Amino acid sequence: MTKHIILSMILLFAAEISAFDFVRDGNPACVIAASSSPSRFEKLAMEDLSEFLSKITGVSFELVQEREVNGRPAIYVGQTEFAQKNGYLPEDFQNEEWLVLQVGENLIVTGGRPIGTFYAVWQLLNRLGCYPLTMESTRMPALPVHQANGLTCRGKPHFNGRVIYDRFPVLSTIMGMPEEGCTAYQMWLLRCGANGRQHRRLLPLYEGGLTYITTQPSWHTLCLYVEPSKYFDAHPEYFSMNEKGERIRPRTDEAGGSLCLSNPDVQRIATARLLEIIREDRERLPREEWPICYDVSLLDLFPYICKCPECSAIIREEGGKDFGLLLRFVNSLAEEVEKSFPDIQIRTCAYGAASSCEGIRVRPRHNVAIQVADLFVTCDYFRPLAHPLNAPARKKFEQFRELGGQLVVWDYWNMSSFFEPPRLETILDTIQPDLQYFSSIGVKAVFIEASRHPYKPQNFIDLQYFIGNRLLMDPQEDTERLIDIFLEGHYGKAASNLRQYLERLRASVAADISLKPGMNVPPWAYQTADFVVSSYRLLQDAAAMVPDGTPERRRVHDELLPILWIAIQRPWLYEKAFEAAGISMKRLKDECRDYSHAHMERFGGKELDVRSRWVKTRLDCDAELQAFGSGSLRPPKEFRAISEEKLRVMPPGLFVQKPQHYSALVKDEEAIMGEAICSSYPDESCHGEGKFRSDPNGRWKFYATEFGFGGSPKVILQDIPKDEKYHWYKLPGIELNDNCNFYGHFWFFHMPLGSAFRPDDGVSDGNRWDLWFHAKFTGPAYVPSSKKENATWCDLVVLVKPDASPLVDMGDK
């Protein structure tokens, strides 16, 4: 009978084994023993076991080398001689596999290398009631634990790769997180079982499986192998051709372009570079840390791969699908890699231009993994993939399962980029059904994009992270039990109110059965004034249950933030109800500022006011509060027939003032919100129809009455109305990006519109809008009889989805 059968019998009768004593008569009943040569993660496992077991039991335990046990009861941690004498050899374990086994008065806590023993320690601590909830909170048992039974377990993570992208590595490093905070975050990831990187900043302590990619970038990697800076000037034929026959240089190394995948030289160069990267990794890393996966995937934000005749011919052969072209290219690389490295998998991504495999002829090689990206632009992530509303997304996964190859998933939750304006919601009830579905179709690894908003955190986002990480390890775990564990440990005495609020959200989301596409979530029908005000009261009552100044009080305030931002961003919907409840808008604005700042300051960042295009900081928070505090952001009457998800009102506070050019935000009774940007450069040549300024070298030319979006589209207004009143004007068909601007009057003023940009798949029209601006012209340069100063004014910008523009009501204007 093998030792594995024996272990199964032990597990079956584990309940009959006598309890293991940790404490006896107020003293430790055992020691913690390490192997003679513990690995890095086995040392961390020892440290965690010592620290948290002391907190659980109320006593401190002696840490000894295995040879120093001298017959005392011991917890043997790591690949010890005691474990091997009992039949558990290092080679018996996979690299993430764990074992906790009671042998008489001793415990074996061991596993494979590099990480199995660490996971074993946390399996033990979980069974004693200790759970890592967030980087700042750990759930401990209510009473000290002195003995326990049912500790024996053996297992490994269900998914080979496990990453939930919360964007904390980017936020924390840009905002100056202290080293102890960074370490706390890395240790939390380790304790949760995460095993892949999110970003080159703040790397995890451990990476493994199909989410362990050593390169930077880790996805959208084509240009990693054929670099535009190195090849484009001399060999433009290596890069994508557009429909005009022009070769396109990628906008960055990760987005806005592609390679010519049919070009033999591209295949040769990419293969050579990939093999070089693999060899470099094998030379610099110990064997147990060798990656088994390398990524070869398309760049982001580009609607096709290549339209050259050769690529187009391949695409036609592959049923008109770009993915067929991509897979042929990846297969060719994988075939060459296998000759030298048969253990390596090559990962590519079914996303954007290559999102469909329907009708293709080519099949993936056995050493190719396909990362299938969910259809987040149209998918409803508030419903499980099994829901009828998500049939198109489910069909995509089923087609890739039938295609063959190893499946990896890139999934999406309610990401911060699409949490504008904020909503009261949760995706909690999709997490377990979707992970169980992924398991059922053979998915090996899961990457979930779920960034937190820096100062408008999504409701129960930390709970979602906790549940997600637990279920990536074991999709069958009892979710309701995990919710109780989290709420009690994270919110303390306020847990009951938080549970009540969570159930309100869950029930309300479930009852609203209309489609909520991820990129443009329509307003929730339940988000009425009564619902918002009563939710506010419930959470303020919860905050009163825990002492002021405690982390628990701040965490309750975090849950209030979406409510507060909703109230101040839509006062026309909620102000009267709050006022009727005795709650002033001033109080709400003050709380919103204070709670937002506290949320951003919770980990002691030293650069919270840094200006960055990559993250929203305290400067952005304060600017937004000021913009929303300057007046009502209710859509102007001309736009009120348009549903909220198809409309963006950009307040005047977002305009960039340029005193050196005499542009400033000023009070104006005629402006919709009571203020406007006013550009009043004193030189008369800067005002009037037909007036322009140009560069002597002919590089640029702008007109006084010109308004535009970046360089295109633009409009040069003529026949300016002589009433010196505001009028609406339209710029149709703009395409937002993360660094775009609306400008006017020689760029003497402009408004950044990047806050309205939403990352998409590069092939949808989610960032296409019609732009309306509200402007007037004063002074004799426009109205000869005017006594006012020459000036161009703009008080509001409104973005409207093109299919909703017919609903704009300009009357007879």
C-alpha positions in Angstrom: 0.0 0.0 0.0 1.5 3.3 -1.0 1.9 6.3 1.3 -0.7 8.2 -0.7 -3.3 5.6 0.0 -2.3 5.6 3.6 -2.7 9.4 3.7 -6.1 9.1 2.2 -7.1 6.8 5.0 -5.6 9.2 7.5 -7.7 12.0 6.0 -10.8 9.9 6.1 -10.4 9.2 9.8 -8.8 12.5 10.8 -11.7 13.4 13.1 -10.9 10.4 15.3 -7.2 11.5 15.9 -6.7 13.0 19.3 -6.4 16.8 19.3 -3.0 18.3 18.8 -1.8 20.3 21.8 -0.3 23.7 21.1 -0.5 24.9 24.7 -0.6 22.9 27.9 -1.0 24.4 31.4 -0.4 27.9 30.0 2.9 26.9 28.4 3.8 26.0 24.8 3.3 22.2 24.3 5.6 22.0 21.3 8.5 23.7 19.5 8.7 24.8 15.9 11.5 22.9 14.1 13.2 23.8 10.9 15.0 21.6 8.4 18.8 21.8 8.3 18.8 23.9 5.1 15.5 25.8 4.7 14.8 27.6 1.5 13.8 31.3 1.3 10.1 30.6 1.5 10.5 28.0 4.2 12.2 30.6 6.3 9.3 33.0 5.7 6.9 30.1 6.6 8.7 29.6 9.9 8.5 33.4 10.7 4.7 33.5 9.8 4.0 30.4 11.8 5.8 31.7 14.8 4.2 35.1 14.7 0.6 34.1 14.1 0.6 31.0 16.2 1.7 33.1 19.1 -1.2 35.5 18.5 -3.6 32.6 18.1 -2.6 30.9 21.3 -1.3 33.7 23.5 2.1 32.1 24.1 5.5 32.2 22.3 7.0 29.2 20.7 10.7 28.3 20.6 12.2 28.0 17.1 14.8 25.3 16.8 16.8 23.3 14.3 15.5 19.8 13.7 18.5 18.3 15.5 17.7 20.4 18.6 14.2 18.9 19.2 15.5 16.3 21.6 12.3 14.3 21.8 10.0 17.1 22.4 6.6 17.4 20.5 7.3 19.6 17.5 5.8 21.2 14.4 8.3 20.1 11.7 8.3 22.9 9.0 9.8 22.3 5.6 11.5 19.4 4.0 12.7 17.9 7.3 14.2 14.5 8.0 11.2 13.8 10.2 8.9 14.1 7.2 11.2 11.9 5.1 11.4 9.2 7.8 7.6 9.2 7.7 7.6 8.6 4.0 7.2 12.1 2.6 10.1 12.8 0.3 10.7 16.2 -1.4 10.3 14.6 -4.8 6.8 13.4 -3.9 5.5 17.0 -4.0 4.7 19.4 -6.9 6.1 22.9 -6.5 3.0 24.4 -4.9 1.7 21.3 -3.2 1.3 21.2 0.6 0.9 18.7 3.4 -0.2 19.1 7.1 -0.1 15.8 8.9 -0.4 14.9 12.5 1.9 12.1 13.6 1.4 11.3 17.2 2.4 14.4 19.2 4.0 16.0 16.2 2.9 17.9 13.1 4.5 17.6 9.7 4.0 20.9 7.8 5.7 20.5 4.4 5.4 20.7 0.7 7.1 21.1 -2.6 9.6 23.8 -3.4 9.6 26.7 -3.8 6.3 27.6 -2.1 4.5 24.4 -0.9 5.7 24.6 2.7 4.6 28.3 3.0 1.1 27.3 1.7 1.1 24.4 4.2 1.7 26.9 7.1 -1.3 29.0 6.0 -3.5 25.9 5.6 -2.7 25.2 9.2 -3.3 28.8 10.4 -6.6 28.8 8.5 -7.7 25.8 10.4 -6.9 27.6 13.6 -9.1 30.5 12.6 -6.5 32.9 11.2 -7.0 34.5 7.7 -5.1 37.2 5.9 -7.9 39.6 4.8 -6.0 42.6 3.4 -2.5 43.9 3.8 -3.7 45.8 6.9 -6.1 43.3 8.5 -6.0 39.7 9.6 -8.9 37.8 11.1 -7.9 36.1 14.4 -10.0 33.6 16.4 -12.2 35.3 19.1 -10.6 33.2 21.9 -7.1 31.7 22.3 -6.7 28.3 20.7 -4.8 25.8 22.8 -5.5 22.5 21.0 -7.2 21.5 17.7 -8.0 18.5 15.7 -8.8 18.0 12.0 -5.6 19.6 11.0 -4.5 17.0 8.5 -4.8 18.1 4.9 -3.0 17.7 1.6 -3.6 19.7 -1.6 -2.4 22.2 -4.1 -4.0 25.3 -5.7 -6.7 24.5 -8.1 -5.5 27.0 -10.8 -1.9 26.9 -11.9 -1.8 30.8 -12.2 -3.6 33.2 -9.9 -3.5 37.0 -10.3 -6.0 39.7 -9.3 -4.8 43.0 -10.7 -5.7 45.6 -8.1 -3.2 48.2 -9.5 -1.7 48.8 -6.0 1.9 48.3 -7.3 1.5 51.3 -9.6 -0.4 53.5 -7.2 1.8 52.8 -4.2 5.1 53.3 -5.8 4.1 56.5 -7.6 2.6 57.9 -4.4 5.7 57.0 -2.3 4.6 54.1 -0.2 7.1 53.4 2.7 9.1 50.2 2.5 7.2 48.6 5.3 3.9 49.2 3.5 5.3 47.6 0.3 6.5 44.6 2.2 3.1 44.2 3.9 1.4 44.2 0.5 3.9 41.6 -0.9 3.4 39.4 2.2 -0.4 39.6 1.9 -0.2 38.5 -1.8 2.0 35.6 -0.7 -0.3 34.5 2.1 -3.3 34.7 -0.3 -1.7 32.4 -2.8 -1.2 34.9 -5.6 1.6 33.8 -7.9 2.0 36.3 -10.8 3.0 39.9 -11.3 0.8 42.9 -12.0 3.4 45.4 -13.1 7.2 45.9 -13.1 6.7 48.0 -10.1 6.6 46.2 -6.7 7.0 42.7 -7.9 5.5 39.8 -5.9 7.8 37.8 -3.7 6.8 34.6 -5.5 5.8 33.9 -9.1 4.9 30.6 -10.7 2.8 28.7 -13.2 1.3 30.2 -16.4 1.1 33.7 -14.9 4.8 33.8 -14.1 6.2 36.0 -17.0 9.6 37.5 -16.4 9.6 40.0 -19.3 8.5 43.6 -19.2 5.9 44.0 -20.5 4.3 40.7 -19.4 1.5 41.1 -22.1 1.1 43.0 -25.3 4.6 41.8 -26.0 5.2 41.6 -29.8 7.5 44.6 -29.8 9.6 42.9 -27.1 10.9 40.6 -29.8 11.0 43.0 -32.8 11.7 46.5 -31.4 10.4 49.5 -33.4 13.3 51.6 -32.1 15.7 49.1 -33.5 14.1 48.0 -36.8 11.4 50.4 -38.0 13.5 53.0 -39.8 15.5 50.4 -41.7 12.8 47.8 -42.1 9.3 49.2 -42.0 8.2 46.0 -43.8 8.6 44.2 -40.4 5.6 46.2 -39.1 1.8 46.4 -39.8 0.5 47.7 -43.1 -2.8 49.7 -43.2 -5.4 49.6 -45.8 -3.6 52.4 -47.7 -0.4 50.3 -48.0 1.4 52.3 -45.4 3.6 50.7 -42.7 2.6 51.8 -39.2 5.1 52.4 -36.5 3.5 51.4 -33.1 2.5 54.3 -31.0 4.3 52.7 -28.0 6.1 49.4 -27.5 2.8 48.1 -26.0 0.0 49.7 -28.0 -1.1 51.2 -31.2 0.4 49.0 -33.8 1.5 45.5 -34.7 4.0 43.4 -36.7 3.8 41.8 -40.2 3.4 38.3 -38.9 3.7 36.6 -42.4 7.2 38.1 -42.9 9.8 35.3 -42.5 12.4 37.8 -41.1 10.0 38.8 -38.4 9.5 35.2 -37.4 13.3 34.6 -37.5 14.1 37.7 -35.4 11.3 37.1 -32.9 12.3 33.5 -32.4 16.0 34.4 -31.9 15.1 37.0 -29.3 12.7 34.8 -27.5 15.3 32.0 -27.2 17.8 34.6 -26.0 15.4 35.7 -23.2 14.8 32.1 -22.1 18.5 31.4 -21.9 19.1 34.6 -19.9 16.4 33.5 -17.4 17.9 30.0 -17.0 21.4 31.5 -16.4 20.3 34.0 -13.8 17.6 32.1 -11.9 17.8 28.9 -9.7 16.2 25.9 -11.3 13.2 26.0 -9.0 12.4 29.6 -10.2 12.7 28.9 -13.9 9.6 30.3 -15.7 7.6 27.7 -17.7 5.7 30.3 -19.8 6.6 33.2 -22.1 4.1 35.6 -23.7 3.8 36.4 -27.4 0.7 38.6 -27.7 -0.7 41.4 -29.8 -0.2 45.1 -28.8 -3.1 46.8 -27.2 -5.5 49.3 -28.8 -5.1 48.4 -32.5 -8.0 47.2 -34.6 -6.1 44.8 -36.9 -2.8 42.9 -37.2 -1.6 43.6 -40.7 -3.3 44.2 -44.1 -0.4 43.4 -46.4 -1.2 41.0 -49.2 0.6 38.1 -47.6 -1.0 38.5 -44.1 -4.4 39.2 -45.8 -4.1 35.9 -47.7 -3.5 33.9 -44.5 -6.4 35.6 -42.8 -8.7 34.6 -45.7 -7.4 31.0 -45.5 -8.3 31.2 -41.8 -11.9 32.1 -42.3 -11.3 35.8 -42.2 -10.1 35.7 -38.6 -6.9 37.6 -37.5 -6.5 35.0 -34.7 -5.6 32.4 -37.4 -2.7 34.6 -38.5 -1.6 35.1 -34.9 -1.8 31.5 -34.0 0.3 30.4 -37.1 3.0 32.8 -36.0 2.9 31.7 -32.4 3.0 28.0 -33.4 6.1 28.6 -35.5 7.8 30.2 -32.5 6.6 27.4 -30.2 8.0 24.7 -32.5 11.4 26.3 -32.5 11.4 26.8 -28.7 10.5 23.2 -28.1 13.6 22.0 -29.7 15.8 23.5 -27.0 13.3 23.9 -24.2 10.6 21.2 -24.2 9.2 22.3 -20.9 8.3 25.8 -22.0 4.8 27.0 -22.9 4.2 29.9 -25.3 1.2 32.0 -24.3 -0.7 34.2 -26.6 -3.9 36.2 -26.1 -7.3 36.1 -27.8 -8.1 39.7 -27.6 -9.0 42.8 -29.6 -8.4 42.2 -33.3 -7.7 38.5 -32.6 -10.6 37.8 -30.3 -12.4 35.2 -32.4 -11.3 31.7 -33.5 -14.6 30.8 -35.2 -14.0 29.1 -38.5 -10.1 29.0 -38.3 -8.2 26.0 -39.7 -5.0 26.0 -37.7 -4.8 24.4 -34.2 -2.5 25.3 -31.4 0.5 23.2 -30.7 0.6 21.3 -27.5 3.1 23.8 -26.0 0.9 26.8 -26.8 -1.4 28.4 -24.1 -4.2 30.7 -25.2 -5.2 33.4 -22.8 -8.9 34.1 -23.7 -9.9 37.7 -22.7 -13.5 38.1 -21.7 -15.7 40.5 -23.8 -15.6 43.2 -21.2 -16.9 45.9 -23.6 -20.2 44.1 -23.9 -20.2 41.5 -21.2 -22.3 42.0 -18.0 -19.9 41.2 -15.2 -22.7 41.5 -12.6 -24.0 38.2 -14.0 -22.2 34.9 -14.1 -21.1 33.7 -17.5 -23.9 31.1 -17.4 -26.5 33.8 -17.4 -28.4 34.2 -20.7 -27.2 37.9 -21.0 -23.7 36.6 -21.3 -24.3 34.0 -23.9 -21.9 35.8 -26.5 -19.0 35.8 -24.0 -19.7 32.2 -23.0 -19.8 31.2 -26.7 -16.3 32.6 -27.1 -14.9 30.5 -24.2 -16.6 27.4 -25.6 -15.1 27.9 -29.0 -11.6 28.2 -27.7 -12.1 25.1 -25.5 -13.0 23.2 -28.7 -10.0 24.7 -30.5 -7.7 22.8 -28.1 -4.5 23.9 -26.4 -4.1 25.0 -22.8 -6.6 27.7 -21.7 -5.8 30.7 -19.6 -8.3 33.4 -18.9 -8.1 37.2 -18.7 -11.3 38.2 -16.8 -12.7 41.5 -15.7 -14.5 42.8 -12.6 -16.0 46.3 -12.1 -12.7 48.1 -12.8 -12.0 51.6 -11.6 -11.7 52.9 -15.2 -15.4 52.1 -15.6 -16.5 53.2 -12.2 -17.2 56.7 -13.3 -19.6 58.0 -12.2 -19.6 55.8 -9.1 -22.4 53.3 -8.5 -23.7 51.3 -5.5 -23.1 47.7 -6.6 -21.1 44.5 -6.1 -20.0 41.7 -8.4 -19.6 39.3 -5.5 -22.1 36.8 -6.7 -20.4 36.2 -10.1 -17.0 35.3 -8.6 -17.6 31.7 -7.6 -19.9 30.7 -10.5 -17.4 32.1 -13.0 -14.3 30.4 -11.5 -16.2 27.1 -11.3 -17.2 27.5 -14.9 -13.6 28.2 -15.9 -12.6 25.1 -14.0 -15.2 23.0 -15.9 -13.8 24.0 -19.3 -10.2 23.2 -18.3 -8.8 26.6 -17.7 -5.3 26.4 -16.1 -4.7 29.9 -15.0 -6.7 33.1 -14.3 -5.8 36.8 -14.5 -8.5 39.1 -13.2 -8.3 42.9 -14.0 -9.9 44.6 -11.0 -8.2 47.9 -10.3 -9.4 49.9 -7.3 -10.3 53.5 -7.7 -7.8 55.6 -5.6 -10.3 57.7 -3.8 -13.7 56.3 -4.9 -13.2 52.7 -4.0 -15.8 50.3 -5.3 -18.1 48.9 -2.7 -16.6 45.9 -0.9 -13.7 45.8 -3.2 -11.4 44.3 -0.5 -14.0 41.6 0.2 -14.0 40.8 -3.5 -10.2 40.5 -3.5 -10.3 38.2 -0.5 -13.1 36.0 -1.9 -11.4 35.9 -5.3 -8.0 34.9 -4.0 -9.5 32.2 -1.8 -11.5 30.7 -4.7 -8.6 30.7 -7.0 -7.0 28.3 -4.6 -10.2 26.3 -4.1 -13.3 27.2 -6.2 -15.5 25.0 -4.0 -14.9 26.9 -0.7 -18.0 28.1 1.2 -18.4 31.7 0.0 -20.9 32.7 2.7 -18.6 31.4 5.4 -15.8 33.4 3.9 -17.9 36.6 3.8 -18.6 36.2 7.5 -14.9 35.7 8.2 -14.0 38.8 6.3 -16.7 41.1 7.7 -16.0 40.1 11.3 -12.3 40.5 10.9 -12.3 43.7 8.8 -15.1 45.8 10.4 -15.2 44.5 13.9 -18.4 45.4 15.8 -19.8 47.1 12.7 -19.9 43.8 10.8 -23.6 43.2 11.2 -24.5 46.5 9.6 -22.0 45.9 6.8 -23.5 42.5 6.2 -27.0 44.2 6.0 -25.7 46.7 3.4 -24.0 44.0 1.4 -27.2 42.0 1.2 -29.0 45.1 0.1 -26.6 45.5 -2.8 -26.6 41.8 -3.7 -30.4 41.6 -3.8 -30.7 44.9 -5.7 -28.2 43.9 -8.4 -29.9 40.5 -8.8 -33.3 42.1 -9.2 -32.2 44.4 -11.9 -32.0 42.0 -14.9 -31.2 44.5 -17.7 -27.9 44.2 -19.5 -25.1 46.1 -17.9 -22.2 46.1 -20.4 -18.9 46.5 -18.7 -17.6 49.6 -20.6 -20.8 51.7 -20.1 -22.9 50.5 -17.2 -26.3 52.2 -17.3 -27.8 53.6 -14.0 -29.1 51.0 -11.6 -32.9 51.3 -11.3 -32.7 50.8 -7.5 -30.3 53.7 -7.0 -33.2 56.0 -5.9 -32.9 58.9 -3.5 -34.5 56.8 -0.7 -32.0 53.9 -1.4 -29.0 56.2 -1.3 -30.1 58.1 1.8 -31.0 55.0 3.7 -27.8 53.3 2.8 -25.9 56.4 4.0 -27.7 56.2 7.4 -27.1 52.5 7.7 -23.3 53.0 7.2 -23.1 56.0 9.5 -24.8 53.9 12.2 -22.2 51.2 11.5 -19.4 53.8 11.9 -20.7 54.7 15.3 -20.4 51.1 16.4 -16.6 51.3 16.3 -14.3 53.8 18.0 -13.3 57.0 16.2 -9.8 57.0 14.9 -9.6 53.2 14.5 -8.9 51.4 11.3 -12.4 49.8 11.5 -14.0 53.3 11.5 -12.0 54.3 8.4 -13.0 51.0 6.7 -16.7 51.8 7.2 -16.0 55.3 5.8 -14.5 53.6 2.7 -17.8 52.0 2.0 -19.5 55.4 2.3 -17.4 57.0 -0.4 -19.4 55.8 -3.4 -22.5 57.2 -1.7 -20.9 60.5 -1.0 -19.5 60.9 -4.5 -22.9 60.0 -6.0 -24.6 62.6 -3.9 -22.2 65.5 -4.8 -22.0 64.5 -8.5 -25.7 64.3 -8.9 -27.2 66.9 -6.5 -30.3 67.3 -8.7 -31.2 63.7 -7.8 -30.3 63.5 -4.2 -29.9 66.9 -2.5 -33.6 67.3 -1.6 -33.8 63.8 0.0 -30.6 64.4 2.0 -31.8 67.8 3.1 -35.2 66.3 4.2 -33.2 63.8 6.3 -31.4 66.7 8.0 -28.1 66.1 6.1 -26.7 69.2 4.3 -24.8 69.1 1.1 -22.0 70.9 2.9 -21.7 68.0 5.3 -21.6 65.5 2.5 -18.9 67.4 0.6 -16.8 67.7 3.8 -17.2 64.0 4.5 -16.4 63.2 0.9 -13.1 65.2 1.1 -12.1 63.8 4.5 -12.9 60.2 3.8 -11.3 60.3 0.4 -8.2 61.8 1.8 -8.1 59.2 4.7 -8.5 56.4 2.2 -5.6 57.6 0.1 -3.5 58.3 3.2 -4.2 54.9 4.9 -0.7 53.5 4.1 1.4 56.5 4.7 2.4 57.5 1.1 4.8 60.4 1.0 4.0 61.6 -2.5 0.2 61.8 -2.4 0.2 65.2 -4.2 2.4 64.1 -7.1 1.2 64.9 -10.6 1.0 61.8 -12.7 -0.6 60.7 -16.0 -0.6 57.2 -14.7 -2.5 57.4 -11.5 -5.1 59.7 -9.8 -3.6 61.3 -6.7 -4.8 63.6 -4.0 -4.4 66.6 -6.4 -6.9 65.0 -8.8 -9.3 64.3 -5.9 -9.2 67.9 -4.7 -9.6 69.2 -8.3 -12.6 67.0 -8.9 -14.1 68.0 -5.6 -13.7 71.6 -6.5 -15.1 71.1 -10.0 -18.2 69.3 -8.6 -18.5 71.8 -5.8 -18.8 74.8 -8.1 -22.3 74.1 -9.2 -24.8 71.6 -10.3 -23.6 69.1 -12.9 -27.1 68.2 -14.0 -27.1 67.8 -17.7 -28.2 71.0 -19.5 -31.8 70.9 -20.7 -30.8 70.2 -24.3 -29.3 66.8 -23.3 -31.8 65.5 -20.7 -33.4 63.0 -23.1 -30.1 61.1 -23.2 -29.5 58.2 -20.8 -26.6 58.6 -18.3 -24.3 56.0 -19.7 -24.3 57.8 -23.1 -23.5 61.3 -21.6 -20.5 62.9 -19.9 -20.8 66.5 -18.5 -17.3 68.0 -18.2 -17.5 71.0 -15.7 -15.6 74.3 -16.2 -13.4 73.5 -13.3 -11.5 71.0 -15.6 -10.3 73.8 -17.9 -6.5 74.5 -17.6 -6.0 78.2 -16.8 -3.0 80.0 -18.4 -2.5 83.4 -16.7 0.4 84.1 -19.0 -2.1 84.1 -21.9 -4.8 85.9 -20.0 -7.1 82.9 -19.6 -8.7 82.3 -16.3 -11.7 80.7 -14.7 -14.1 83.5 -13.7 -17.6 84.0 -12.4 -20.2 84.5 -15.1 -23.9 84.8 -14.4 -24.7 83.7 -17.9 -22.8 80.5 -17.6 -24.7 77.3 -16.9 -22.8 76.6 -13.7 -22.0 80.2 -12.9 -18.4 80.2 -14.1 -16.5 79.8 -17.3 -13.0 80.0 -18.8 -12.4 83.4 -20.2 -9.6 84.1 -22.7 -9.0 87.8 -23.0 -5.5 88.3 -24.4 -5.1 92.1 -24.7 -3.6 92.1 -28.3 -6.4 93.0 -30.7 -4.8 90.8 -33.4 -5.8 87.7 -31.3 -9.5 88.3 -31.7 -12.0 88.3 -34.5 -13.0 86.1 -37.4 -10.2 85.2 -39.8 -7.5 86.3 -37.3 -4.8 83.7 -36.8 -1.4 83.0 -35.3 1.2 80.8 -37.0 4.7 79.5 -36.6 7.2 81.3 -38.8 8.5 77.9 -40.0 5.0 76.8 -40.9 4.7 74.1 -38.3 1.4 75.3 -36.9 -1.4 77.7 -37.5 -4.4 78.4 -35.3 -7.4 80.8 -35.7 -9.0 82.9 -33.1 -12.4 81.2 -33.5 -10.9 77.7 -33.8 -11.9 75.0 -31.4 -10.6 71.4 -31.7 -9.8 68.1 -30.2 -6.1 67.6 -30.3 -5.2 68.1 -34.0 -8.5 66.7 -35.4 -11.3 67.2 -35.6 -11.5 70.9 -35.4 -13.9 73.7 -36.3 -13.2 77.3 -37.3 -16.4 79.2 -36.4 -17.7 81.8 -38.8 -20.6 84.2 -38.7 -20.2 84.6 -34.9 -23.6 85.5 -33.3 -23.7 89.2 -32.5 -25.7 88.8 -29.2 -22.6 88.1 -27.0 -24.5 85.1 -25.6 -23.6 81.4 -25.2 -24.4 79.0 -28.0 -23.8 75.3 -28.5 -21.4 74.0 -31.1 -20.5 70.5 -32.1 -17.3 68.5 -32.9 -18.5 65.2 -34.2 -16.7 61.8 -34.0 -13.8 62.4 -31.6 -11.8 59.4 -30.4 -10.8 59.7 -26.8 -7.4 58.5 -25.5 -5.8 58.7 -22.1 -4.0 62.0 -22.9 -6.4 64.0 -25.1 -7.6 67.6 -24.9 -10.3 70.0 -26.1 -8.8 73.4 -26.9 -9.9 76.9 -28.0 -8.5 80.3 -28.8 -5.0 79.5 -29.9 -4.7 76.8 -27.1 -4.8 79.7 -24.6 -7.1 77.4 -22.8 -7.7 73.7 -22.9 -9.6 70.9 -21.1 -8.0 67.5 -20.6 -10.5 64.8 -21.5 -8.5 61.8 -20.5 -10.7 61.3 -17.4 -13.6 60.3 -19.8 -11.4 57.7 -21.6 -12.1 54.1 -20.9 -9.5 51.4 -21.9 -11.2 49.2 -24.5 -10.2 46.3 -26.7 -9.0 48.4 -29.6 -11.7 47.3 -32.0 -14.9 48.6 -30.3 -16.2 52.2 -30.5 -16.4 52.7 -26.8 -14.3 55.8 -26.8 -16.0 57.5 -29.8 -18.1 60.5 -28.8 -19.6 63.7 -30.3 -18.3 66.7 -28.4 -20.5 69.7 -27.7 -19.1 72.9 -26.3 -20.9 76.0 -25.0 -19.1 79.2 -26.0 -19.6 82.9 -26.5 -17.6 85.8 -28.0 -17.6 89.4 -26.6 -16.0 92.6 -27.5 -15.7 94.9 -30.6 -13.7 92.3 -32.5 -16.9 90.3 -32.8 -19.6 93.0 -32.2 -18.4 96.4 -33.4 -20.7 98.3 -31.0 -19.7 96.3 -28.0 -18.3 98.0 -24.9 -17.1 94.7 -23.5 -13.5 93.4 -23.7 -12.5 91.2 -26.5 -12.7 87.6 -25.1 -13.6 84.0 -25.9 -15.6 82.2 -23.3 -16.4 78.6 -22.7 -18.4 77.3 -19.8 -19.2 73.6 -20.5 -18.2 70.6 -22.6 -20.6 67.7 -23.0 -19.8 64.3 -24.6 -22.6 62.4 -26.2 -22.4 58.9 -27.8 -22.9 59.3 -31.5 -26.0 57.1 -31.6 -27.6 59.4 -28.9 -26.8 62.7 -30.7 -30.2 62.7 -32.4 -31.7 63.1 -29.0 -29.9 66.4 -28.4 -32.7 69.0 -28.4 -31.5 72.4 -29.7 -35.0 73.6 -30.4 -34.9 76.0 -33.4 -31.3 76.9 -32.8 
